[in-house]
Amino acid sequence: RFPPQFSGLLGTVYRRGNLSFTRDGSALLSPVGNRISLFDLKNNKCETFPLATRLNIACVGLSPDGSLAILIDEEGAALLVSLIGKRVIHHFYFHKPVHSVSFSPDGKKFVITKDNVALMYHAPGKKREFNAFVLDKTYYGPYDETTCIDWTDDSKCFAVGSKDMSTWVFGAERWANLIYYSLGGHKDIIVACFFEENSLDLYTISQDAALCVWQCDTELDGLKPMPPKDTAGEENAEKNDEEFLEEPKGEEIHGKANPNERETRNKVKYSRVAKYFFNKEGDFNNLTSAAYHKKTHLLVTGFASGIFHLHELPDFNLIHSLSISDQRIASISINCTGDWIAFGCSGLGQLLVWEWQSESYVLKQQGHFNSMVSLAYSPDGQYIVTGGEDGKVKVWNTSSSFCFVTFTEHSSGVTAVTFTSNGYVILSASLDGTVRAFDLHRYRNFRTFTSPRPSQFSCLAVDSSGEIVSAGSQDSFEIFIWSMQSGRLLDVLSGHEGPISSLAFNPMKCILASASWDKTVKLWDMLDSWRTKETLILNSDVLVVAFRPDGKELAVAALNGQITFWDHENAVQTGSIEGRHDLQMGRKELDKITAKQAAKAKSFTTLCYSADGQSILAGGLSKFVCIYNVKEQILMKKFEISCNFSLDAMEEYLDRRKMTEFGSMALIDEGAGGEDGVAIPLPGVKRGDMSYRHFKPEIRVTCLRFSPTGRSWAATTTEGLLIYSLDSGLIFDPFELDVDITPSNIHKTLHQKEYTMAIIMALKLNEKKLIQEVIEAVPSDEVDVVCSSLPDLYVEKVLEFLASAFEISCHLEFYLIWAHKLLMLHGQKLKTRSVKLLPMIQFLQKSIQRHFEDVSKLCEWNIYNIKYALAISQQRGMKR
């Protein structure tokens, strides 16, 4: 009834763009593809905003009060975003790629740099809500592209660095003694420029790891306002640039690199007082990013080799020199107090927050730096495990969105991952010829399963007891069965005549279903000498199989785009869905055929039943995930998992602007240097050639899984791990509603102390706040009586409410009493409907388990504190 909404992006923590700390310095904004994630470092939580740009985000600007952000994508399309409401306020298009954006410290203006100009706009504020982006001034000066911006503390001036090795200081207002000033002295691209605190003194840093210190002969107070006069002639000079077509043209300021003596008379002058070099030892060069904290005079610089330096300015004293990886540091940010430094490495998708005084990590997260291939939920829905083509197995916490353990034992791509039924063991299959078992108590690889002959494993399944592990081979067409207890190979099942594409165990019986490219699905009885119980014959190569949670139905997806449903006990097909047209494949840049024709050859590569078994999720080489009703065999909803046009196969039609008489512009690899520059992919290559300088991955869904709690589902895609969850906040959904059931009648019944009746009435109205008010009004000594008098139908409803209340409420003991009494009094009757109620019970278990872990950590912390206090008091007693 209520479709799930996008609720989070896991598996990817940073892609490209600049990192920004929030105003209080306790949270960090990180661009992830075309979305933005907020890492709350104090509460250890991550949240992805429910908004997206059309292409990958290139730069982010944060307002000084922390309420607004400007997100600008690769082509210059900007979103003005409210960080409080997490909504888009305004759209704007700058027509060209933007290199940097920065708000003035007073929040009244912001500057963006594109091409060789700097554009200053009026910032949206309390008096300018409806004209969000109004151009104030256009500053010309540099000959090449502009790279960086910094403002003086009083917002009177700003500096702009350029690729032409010059730095320009411009007045935000028309000052009589400072309109513009050009600074040279470097031999490479300017990476960063910083003003000293409350001063016009400037530091400039270039890519060849050189730092210039510039001293100004004038203080900020010495800037004189321009006397009022008619400057129409000066403003209208040289208006021959037709590229910038912003509606209100604004004032133009044209800087000259070599002004004559008359123009510099009585003007601000800069002199270079020092020049320092970072690479004295010659170990590293190519400085890539820098950040400066004005109050503490702390300069942090990052290099292409993964090394970073901390220096104290203006004396250039080295404090630290450390390496975080061997990859280029793409972005650095320092928080307002100067304690925490954030580093982003786009090559590895790595995000670090380092506390430099204690030399410890506040945050250390890294996604899969290749595509994620597989995922699995833990039985209680609290964790998600993902496997990637980089050979890593990562475990993520669904409530905090952080990865807390990474297993790197595999030497090749991971093809499948799964949890055992107890939730403490993770199994992963890989192309390196091993299946590995990882222990979540000790975080170690405690068992490795191998085949007699080296074999690449393409799929994996474990039975409901967690004792039998099976994996299918791509090359030998065999299925290998191992014992989890001993690690021994029990049997090799042969019979398929093509690569094994998918394996699934029946949740209720020890029956294994295996799908193969030989157009068959075989059912193997594990308790009867592993004999083939049944063979289901299909019309096309079988790609994936999935059992319904109650084990009574089998869903099969084939290469012809059909999903068929089988009663596997009697080997009878019960239904089918023609899903080929629902995939709606996009057109790739180099495709010679239309998207409609390409979709005819596409099929679903991943299937997953919902927790109640009534719906099925299907996805494949497309930006859509389809959800079907199994009984009616109709499409209920299509989810568009991405709107990011930086990925391939997103466009439905050919973009005529990218076509020339010689073919598509995409054929030309822009950074190809002296070669002919034409990049033609090999036939059949799906992922694109990673050796291209301009790499554009194809959008696809590799794995779908429904949460056991029934509240959310997850998809591993080219963008990352996307979570969709039910958001039933403001939805009126009554249950068996009568005319008499109103909030006032419920309050009246509650006032008369008829608690059971009041709870039933509140559940019928189904208003969450009202249910909470009624349940919390029941005295704790009467919970037993109320629970025993509740009808069976409403017991489930109360338990479902308790599961969601545990997530947010602080009345932990009170709700635990309720849960305990309901389960003790109605446990037997609930057990008879266990299959239907399983998602709700697991949701309750997940909520209680999370609180249990939090409280147990707190208790342990308190025990150690008490022991420490006792030891200190004993020492003092001994001294006396």
LINNORRA-V758365 format. One record per residue. PHI is phi as a letter, one per 30 degrees, with the letter a starting at -180 (none if undefined). PSI is psi in whole degrees, 0 to 359 (* if undefined). OMEGA is omega as a letter, one per 40 degrees, with the letter a starting at -180 (NA if undefined). Layout:
BEGIN
phi & psi & omega
PHI & PSI & OMEGA
PHI & PSI & OMEGA
END
This chain:
BEGIN
phi & psi & omega
none & 313 & a
c & 112 & a
d & 142 & i
d & 150 & i
c & 154 & i
d & 126 & a
b & 347 & a
a & 155 & i
b & 115 & i
c & 174 & i
i & 346 & i
b & 127 & a
c & 338 & a
a & 139 & i
c & 294 & i
a & 169 & a
j & 180 & a
c & 141 & i
d & 148 & a
b & 128 & i
d & 147 & i
d & 173 & a
e & 319 & a
d & 352 & i
i & 7 & a
c & 353 & a
b & 156 & a
b & 132 & i
c & 126 & a
b & 126 & i
d & 129 & i
b & 96 & a
i & 237 & i
c & 15 & i
b & 174 & i
b & 134 & a
c & 143 & i
c & 117 & i
c & 109 & i
d & 103 & a
d & 337 & a
d & 322 & a
c & 3 & i
h & 53 & i
b & 155 & i
b & 139 & a
b & 134 & i
c & 128 & a
d & 143 & a
d & 53 & i
b & 156 & a
a & 146 & i
d & 171 & a
d & 327 & i
b & 177 & i
e & 142 & a
d & 130 & a
c & 324 & i
a & 155 & a
b & 134 & i
c & 135 & a
c & 132 & i
d & 152 & a
d & 329 & i
d & 356 & i
i & 11 & a
c & 337 & a
b & 153 & i
b & 144 & i
c & 121 & i
c & 125 & a
b & 128 & a
d & 183 & a
d & 332 & a
c & 359 & i
j & 10 & i
d & 129 & a
c & 147 & i
c & 132 & i
c & 121 & a
c & 138 & i
d & 119 & i
d & 344 & i
d & 308 & i
d & 350 & a
h & 45 & a
b & 156 & i
d & 128 & a
c & 323 & a
a & 145 & i
c & 144 & i
a & 151 & a
b & 122 & a
d & 358 & i
i & 342 & a
b & 158 & i
e & 136 & a
c & 135 & a
c & 325 & i
a & 158 & i
b & 139 & a
a & 131 & i
d & 149 & i
d & 152 & a
e & 333 & i
d & 356 & i
i & 6 & a
d & 336 & a
b & 163 & i
b & 150 & a
c & 137 & i
b & 149 & i
c & 128 & i
b & 149 & a
h & 231 & a
c & 25 & a
b & 160 & i
c & 130 & a
c & 127 & i
c & 126 & a
c & 156 & i
d & 127 & a
d & 144 & i
d & 129 & a
b & 199 & a
d & 337 & a
c & 354 & a
b & 49 & a
d & 322 & a
c & 353 & i
c & 77 & a
d & 315 & a
c & 92 & i
c & 121 & a
d & 130 & i
c & 303 & a
b & 152 & i
c & 126 & a
c & 118 & i
c & 149 & i
l & 294 & a
d & 153 & i
d & 334 & a
c & 184 & a
d & 141 & i
d & 147 & a
b & 326 & a
b & 161 & a
b & 146 & i
b & 145 & a
c & 152 & i
d & 159 & a
d & 333 & a
c & 10 & i
i & 19 & a
d & 329 & a
b & 162 & i
b & 156 & i
c & 145 & a
b & 128 & i
c & 157 & a
b & 163 & i
d & 346 & i
d & 16 & i
i & 10 & i
c & 157 & i
b & 135 & a
c & 133 & i
c & 123 & a
c & 149 & i
d & 130 & i
d & 332 & i
c & 170 & i
d & 89 & i
d & 143 & a
d & 324 & a
c & 7 & i
a & 99 & i
c & 313 & i
a & 158 & i
a & 132 & a
c & 132 & i
c & 131 & i
c & 223 & i
j & 356 & i
c & 160 & a
c & 13 & i
a & 177 & a
e & 138 & i
d & 122 & a
c & 321 & a
a & 152 & i
b & 140 & a
b & 133 & i
d & 148 & i
d & 160 & a
d & 130 & i
h & 43 & a
a & 162 & i
c & 359 & i
d & 143 & a
b & 145 & i
c & 134 & i
b & 139 & a
b & 131 & a
c & 167 & a
d & 334 & i
d & 21 & i
i & 47 & i
b & 141 & i
b & 125 & i
c & 136 & i
c & 121 & a
c & 131 & i
c & 137 & a
c & 142 & a
d & 3 & a
b & 140 & i
d & 168 & i
d & 325 & i
d & 341 & a
d & 1 & i
d & 125 & a
c & 133 & i
d & 148 & i
d & 131 & i
d & 142 & a
d & 124 & i
a & 169 & a
d & 111 & a
c & 25 & a
d & 319 & a
d & 318 & a
d & 320 & a
d & 324 & a
d & 0 & a
d & 143 & i
h & 40 & i
d & 62 & a
c & 8 & i
c & 118 & a
c & 5 & a
d & 328 & a
c & 105 & a
c & 31 & i
d & 144 & a
d & 297 & i
d & 116 & a
d & 324 & a
i & 176 & a
d & 145 & i
c & 136 & i
b & 119 & a
c & 115 & i
c & 150 & i
c & 135 & a
d & 326 & a
b & 76 & i
d & 154 & a
d & 173 & a
d & 323 & a
d & 322 & a
d & 334 & a
c & 357 & a
d & 135 & a
h & 24 & i
c & 166 & i
d & 139 & i
b & 143 & i
c & 146 & i
b & 141 & a
d & 121 & a
c & 341 & i
a & 154 & i
b & 126 & a
b & 154 & i
b & 137 & a
d & 328 & a
c & 58 & i
d & 323 & a
d & 343 & a
i & 11 & a
d & 330 & a
b & 152 & i
a & 201 & a
i & 71 & i
d & 130 & a
c & 335 & a
a & 157 & a
a & 155 & i
b & 148 & a
b & 132 & i
c & 113 & a
d & 323 & a
d & 320 & a
c & 359 & a
h & 38 & a
c & 123 & i
c & 128 & i
c & 127 & i
b & 139 & i
c & 149 & a
b & 166 & a
d & 338 & a
d & 1 & i
i & 1 & i
d & 146 & i
b & 151 & a
c & 148 & i
c & 122 & i
b & 151 & i
c & 126 & a
c & 157 & e
d & 0 & a
d & 351 & i
i & 45 & i
d & 127 & a
d & 125 & i
c & 311 & a
b & 154 & i
b & 110 & a
b & 164 & i
c & 134 & i
c & 335 & i
a & 189 & i
c & 14 & a
c & 160 & a
d & 131 & i
d & 114 & a
d & 330 & a
b & 144 & i
b & 142 & i
b & 143 & i
c & 138 & a
d & 173 & a
d & 329 & a
d & 345 & a
i & 13 & a
d & 320 & a
c & 138 & i
b & 128 & i
c & 136 & i
b & 137 & i
b & 128 & i
c & 111 & a
d & 331 & a
d & 319 & a
c & 354 & a
i & 45 & a
c & 139 & i
b & 124 & a
b & 141 & i
b & 122 & a
c & 131 & i
c & 108 & a
d & 334 & a
d & 319 & i
c & 355 & a
h & 50 & a
b & 157 & i
d & 132 & i
d & 324 & i
b & 136 & i
b & 100 & a
b & 144 & i
b & 133 & i
d & 185 & i
d & 127 & a
d & 359 & i
c & 185 & a
d & 145 & i
d & 137 & a
c & 326 & a
b & 154 & i
b & 163 & i
a & 142 & i
d & 147 & i
d & 158 & a
e & 331 & i
c & 1 & i
i & 8 & a
d & 332 & a
b & 156 & i
b & 133 & i
c & 138 & i
b & 146 & i
b & 141 & a
b & 170 & i
d & 349 & i
d & 3 & i
i & 6 & a
c & 148 & i
c & 120 & a
c & 144 & i
c & 127 & a
c & 143 & i
d & 124 & a
d & 334 & a
d & 325 & a
c & 344 & a
i & 18 & i
c & 148 & i
d & 129 & a
c & 351 & i
a & 142 & i
b & 129 & i
c & 127 & a
c & 22 & a
d & 331 & a
d & 142 & a
c & 3 & i
b & 180 & a
e & 140 & i
d & 131 & a
c & 335 & a
a & 146 & i
b & 152 & i
a & 157 & i
c & 152 & i
d & 170 & a
d & 335 & i
d & 346 & i
i & 4 & a
c & 357 & a
b & 133 & i
c & 136 & i
c & 142 & i
b & 138 & i
c & 149 & a
b & 162 & i
d & 354 & i
d & 3 & i
i & 17 & i
b & 152 & i
c & 126 & a
c & 144 & i
c & 129 & a
c & 138 & a
c & 125 & a
d & 357 & i
d & 313 & a
c & 358 & i
h & 57 & i
b & 158 & i
d & 102 & a
c & 349 & a
b & 137 & i
b & 123 & a
c & 131 & i
b & 164 & i
c & 159 & a
e & 316 & i
c & 141 & i
e & 131 & a
b & 142 & i
d & 121 & a
c & 128 & a
c & 342 & a
a & 167 & a
a & 146 & i
a & 149 & i
b & 141 & a
d & 172 & a
d & 335 & i
d & 343 & a
i & 14 & a
c & 331 & a
c & 123 & a
c & 132 & i
b & 147 & i
b & 142 & a
c & 147 & a
c & 144 & i
d & 321 & a
c & 328 & a
c & 359 & i
h & 27 & a
c & 159 & i
c & 129 & a
c & 136 & a
c & 127 & i
b & 160 & i
c & 127 & i
d & 323 & a
d & 311 & a
c & 339 & a
i & 4 & a
d & 149 & i
d & 118 & a
d & 318 & a
a & 160 & i
b & 117 & a
c & 119 & i
b & 155 & a
l & 331 & i
d & 150 & a
c & 16 & i
a & 170 & i
e & 141 & i
d & 124 & a
c & 333 & a
a & 147 & i
b & 146 & i
a & 135 & i
c & 142 & i
d & 127 & a
d & 337 & a
c & 339 & a
b & 165 & a
d & 61 & i
c & 131 & a
c & 131 & i
c & 131 & i
b & 132 & i
c & 146 & a
b & 164 & i
d & 359 & i
d & 16 & i
i & 27 & i
b & 156 & i
b & 123 & i
c & 140 & i
c & 124 & a
c & 133 & i
c & 115 & a
d & 337 & a
c & 354 & a
b & 62 & i
h & 32 & i
h & 38 & i
d & 155 & i
d & 120 & a
d & 319 & a
a & 151 & i
b & 122 & i
c & 125 & a
c & 130 & a
c & 172 & a
d & 349 & a
b & 168 & i
e & 134 & a
c & 131 & a
c & 327 & a
a & 145 & i
b & 151 & i
a & 135 & i
c & 146 & i
d & 150 & a
e & 333 & i
d & 359 & i
i & 9 & a
c & 357 & a
b & 149 & a
b & 129 & i
c & 136 & a
b & 129 & i
c & 133 & a
c & 173 & a
d & 339 & i
d & 7 & i
i & 5 & a
c & 144 & i
c & 121 & i
c & 148 & a
c & 135 & a
b & 140 & i
d & 96 & a
d & 341 & i
d & 319 & a
c & 4 & a
h & 45 & a
c & 134 & i
d & 128 & a
c & 347 & i
l & 169 & i
a & 153 & i
b & 129 & i
d & 97 & a
c & 1 & a
e & 319 & a
d & 337 & a
d & 340 & a
d & 323 & i
h & 67 & a
d & 143 & i
d & 164 & i
c & 128 & i
d & 161 & a
e & 324 & a
c & 10 & i
d & 140 & i
c & 349 & a
c & 163 & a
d & 164 & i
d & 324 & a
d & 318 & i
d & 321 & a
d & 324 & a
d & 336 & a
d & 335 & a
c & 4 & a
c & 161 & a
a & 169 & i
d & 134 & a
c & 354 & i
b & 138 & i
b & 152 & i
a & 130 & i
d & 149 & i
d & 167 & a
d & 330 & i
c & 356 & i
i & 4 & a
d & 337 & a
b & 163 & i
b & 136 & i
c & 140 & i
b & 139 & a
b & 166 & a
a & 219 & a
d & 66 & a
a & 162 & i
d & 4 & a
c & 144 & i
c & 127 & a
c & 140 & i
c & 121 & a
c & 148 & i
d & 123 & a
d & 317 & a
d & 312 & a
d & 343 & a
h & 47 & i
b & 156 & i
d & 122 & a
c & 318 & a
a & 150 & i
c & 130 & i
c & 126 & i
d & 110 & a
d & 345 & a
a & 147 & i
b & 26 & a
c & 107 & a
d & 4 & i
d & 349 & i
c & 155 & a
d & 163 & i
i & 33 & i
c & 327 & a
d & 141 & i
d & 325 & a
c & 162 & i
d & 136 & i
d & 108 & a
d & 334 & a
d & 339 & a
c & 6 & a
c & 138 & i
b & 178 & i
d & 343 & a
c & 356 & a
k & 195 & a
d & 144 & i
d & 337 & a
d & 341 & i
d & 338 & a
c & 119 & i
d & 108 & a
e & 324 & a
c & 31 & a
d & 357 & i
i & 224 & a
d & 354 & a
d & 179 & a
d & 343 & i
i & 8 & i
c & 128 & a
c & 103 & i
c & 121 & a
d & 156 & i
d & 149 & i
d & 139 & i
i & 359 & i
d & 119 & a
c & 324 & a
c & 355 & a
i & 161 & a
d & 116 & a
d & 344 & a
d & 352 & i
d & 147 & i
d & 328 & a
c & 93 & a
c & 128 & a
b & 97 & a
d & 153 & a
d & 138 & i
d & 132 & i
a & 157 & i
c & 117 & a
c & 332 & a
a & 141 & i
b & 138 & i
b & 139 & i
c & 140 & i
d & 139 & i
d & 339 & i
d & 347 & i
i & 4 & a
c & 345 & a
a & 165 & i
b & 157 & a
b & 151 & i
b & 130 & i
d & 124 & a
b & 178 & i
d & 329 & a
d & 333 & a
k & 200 & i
c & 109 & a
c & 135 & i
c & 130 & i
c & 126 & a
b & 159 & i
d & 130 & i
c & 93 & a
c & 42 & a
d & 304 & a
c & 49 & a
c & 128 & i
d & 111 & a
b & 76 & a
d & 162 & a
b & 114 & a
h & 54 & a
d & 136 & i
c & 168 & i
d & 325 & a
d & 345 & a
d & 101 & i
b & 159 & i
e & 322 & a
d & 320 & i
d & 323 & i
d & 316 & i
d & 324 & i
d & 314 & i
d & 320 & i
d & 319 & i
d & 329 & i
d & 4 & i
i & 28 & i
c & 77 & a
d & 317 & a
d & 315 & a
d & 318 & a
d & 320 & i
d & 316 & a
d & 317 & i
d & 318 & i
d & 322 & i
d & 328 & i
d & 319 & i
d & 330 & i
i & 41 & i
c & 119 & a
e & 315 & a
d & 324 & i
d & 318 & i
d & 316 & i
d & 316 & a
d & 317 & a
d & 312 & a
d & 320 & a
d & 346 & i
d & 346 & i
d & 124 & i
d & 145 & a
d & 331 & i
d & 349 & i
c & 2 & a
e & 320 & a
e & 312 & a
d & 315 & a
d & 318 & a
d & 319 & a
d & 333 & a
c & 359 & i
d & 133 & i
d & 153 & a
e & 320 & a
d & 325 & a
d & 347 & i
d & 314 & i
d & 316 & a
d & 318 & a
d & 318 & i
d & 321 & i
d & 320 & i
d & 318 & a
d & 319 & a
e & 317 & i
d & 329 & i
d & 325 & i
e & 331 & a
d & 325 & a
b & 336 & a
d & 153 & i
c & 355 & a
d & 67 & a
d & 309 & a
d & 319 & a
d & 313 & a
d & 331 & i
d & 322 & i
d & 315 & i
e & 310 & a
d & 317 & a
d & 313 & a
d & 316 & a
d & 316 & a
d & 325 & i
d & 319 & a
d & 326 & a
c & 11 & a
e & 316 & a
d & 317 & a
d & 324 & i
d & 328 & a
d & 328 & a
d & 336 & i
c & 32 & a
d & 323 & a
d & 316 & a
d & 324 & a
d & 356 & a
e & 313 & i
e & 319 & a
d & 318 & i
d & 320 & i
d & 327 & i
d & 318 & i
d & 317 & a
d & 318 & i
d & 316 & a
d & 317 & a
d & 319 & a
e & 320 & a
d & 316 & i
d & 321 & i
e & 316 & i
d & 318 & a
d & 314 & a
d & 320 & a
d & 322 & i
d & 318 & a
d & 318 & i
d & 316 & i
d & 316 & i
e & 316 & a
d & 320 & i
d & 314 & a
d & 322 & i
d & 317 & i
d & 316 & i
d & 318 & i
d & 315 & i
d & 319 & i
d & 318 & a
d & 319 & i
d & 315 & a
d & 323 & i
d & 319 & i
d & 317 & i
d & 322 & i
d & 321 & i
d & 322 & a
d & 322 & i
d & * & NA
END
